[in-house]
Amino acid sequence: MKTITINKVTGADLPSIAELASVIWREHYTPIIGFEQVEYMLEKYQSVQAMAQQIAEGVSYFTILLDTSLVGYLSFYPKNKVLFLSKIYISSQQRGRGLGRYAIAFVAQQAKLAGLDKVRLTVNKYNTDSIAAYQNMGFKTVDEVVVDIGAGFVMDDYVMEFFVDNCE
């Protein structure tokens, strides 16, 4: 049996996370939002520099390891009395093995430790597999948002949330 570990990110982890993000995003999101928007968003949100800036601004990043292999990452921060789950990504080869559920339980625990009762996230409206996974973990759609992210691109998302007391 393999061991799942979630560790706080250090600056030394950022290049590996950026590399994993490039693989996951190009594979998963290109069919949903197109090559140009994926490349733009990778640079704007998932580059080493972008993640370092987010961490400097108070975003917490964590690696998800299966034994000693980096298989995913997540990030979150408190926002308006909820814990906003900004990123949660698992490599395609490792999906369906319970890593996402384990990571969401970790996030729920972090929310509880921070005295927050809800976890909120946004997910692309056409990202049907992820939406289904979130619903299976207890998330409910509470809103829809369209956010201009520059360069003629928008994020067309559902806002989903769950109460941490409902988490297993």
N, C-alpha and C positions, 0 to 999 in steps of 0.2 A: 504494500500500500504506500502510495506517495504522500508526502507531507506538504500541506499548503501553508505558506507563511506570508504574512503581510507586514512589510517593513516600511518605516518612514524613509523617504528619499533623502539622499545627500546629493550635493552637487556632482559627485562622481558618478551617480546613477543616471544623470540626465541624458548623456549621449546614447546610452542603451535604450532608454525610454523613447527618445526621439526616433531611433532606428525602428523599434517595434511599432511605434505610432505610424510611421511611414508605410510599413507593410500592412498593418490592419486597415488604415484609412484607405489606401489605394485599392485594396481588395474589396472591402466592405462598402465604401461610400461612393466609389466611382459610378457604379450602376444607378445610384440613387440621386446624386447631385451633380455628377459629371466631373471629368478630369480637371478642368480649370479651377472649379471651386474647391476641389480636394486639395490641389497644390497650394492654392491661396490660403486655405484654412490650416494646412500643415505648417506653413511658414508663420502665419499670424498667431496660432494657438499652440502648436505642438513642437516648435523648434526648441533647441536647447536654450536659446536666449529668451524666447517667449515664456517657457516654463520657469526659468530662473527669475524673471520679472514677476510672474504670478506668485511664486514662493515668497519673494521679497514683499509682496503686497498682502501676504497672510493666507494664501491658499496652501493647504496641506496636501502633499503628494505622497503616495505610497506605491511600492512595487508589490506585485502578486507573484510569488514564486511557487513552483511545483518542484519539490526537492530543492535543487539549487538553480533551476532554470527559470529565467524571467519569462513569464507567460502572459502577463497583463499588468495594468496599473490603474490607479484611480486617483481622483483629487476631489476635494470638497472644501467648503468654507461656510461659516455662519452668515446668514443673510436674512434680515427681517424675521427673526425669531424662529427660523428653520435652518436645517443643515442643507445647503445646496450642493448636490452631487454634480459637480461640473463634468467629470470624466470617469468612465468606467469602461475599460476595454480589455478583452481577453482574446488571445490569438485564436484563429479559426480552428486550428488543430486541437485546441483544448476546450472548446465550447461543448456544452452538453454534459460536462463532468461534475457539475455542482460548484465550480469556482465562482461563478457570478452570485449564486445564492450565499456562498460563504462570504464573499466580499460585501454583499448588501447587509448581512448580519453584522459584519465588522463596522460598517458605516453607521448602522442603527445604534450599535454600542457606543460609538464615538459621539453620536448625537445625544444619547442619554447622559454620557459623561459631561457634556457641555451644557446640560440642562435644557436641551431642545427636544420637543416632542414630535417633530415631523422631519422627514427627509423629502426634498423636492428635487426634481430634475427636469430637463427639457430633452425631447427626443424628436428627431425628424418625423414628420407625419407619414412619410413613405417607408420608414424603417420598420416594417411590419414584424420582422423576427424579434427585434429588440423590444418593441411595444408588447408583444405577446409574452416575452420573458419577464418584463416588468410587471405585467398584469398577473402572471403566475406567482410572483413574489409579493403580491398585495398592493401594488401601486394602482391608483385610480387617476384617470384623466380629469383635471380640474379647470383647464383653460387651454387656449390656443394663442400663440404669439408669432408674429412675423418681425424679425429683427434685421435691420440693415447692418451688414458687417463690412461694408465698403467694397470698392472696386466693382460695383454693380451686382453684388451678391447679397442674398438674404438667407436667413435661417427661418424656415417655415416649420414650426415645432408645436407639439403638444406639451403642456406642462402637466407633469404627473407627480403625485406625492403619496406618501403613506405615513401613518402614525407609528412611531417606533414601538409602542406597546403592542402593536399587532404583529411584530416581527418575531419569528421563531428563534 
